[in-house]
Amino acid sequence: MINSGNLRHKIDVYGKVITENELGETDYTYNKIKTIWASIIPQTGALQKQQTENILTNITHKVITRYNSGKEITTDMYFMFQGKRFDIKFILNPYFKNETLEIFVTEVIE
């Protein structure tokens, strides 16, 4: 079982929603789907220097949430937390117990 005190971060889940544009065509836009409680744990970080002297960062985190809160989350969605975007890389259901989900994400640095 997960200690609910560890789920102290409120994160917003964004996903594709079908909309209709001004021409009457079907279009997809990213909208906020819901807000869930989660634990965000930094995992790794890397700095990469490009030829043009730009420095890119690749920071990954593990987001832990209750299974029922996140069971409809897919890899084409993303999270927003404190104004930062986290793209979902993969989702793990530990030991297939349907208690928690471990969602591995990459922070998008713009």
Secondary structure, DSSP 8 states (H G I E B T S, - for coil): ---GGG--EEEEEEEEEEEE-TTS-EEEEEEEEEEEEEEEEEEEEEEEE-TTS-EEEEEEEEEEEEHHHHTT--TT-EEEETTEEEEEEEEE-GGG-SSEEEEEEEEE--
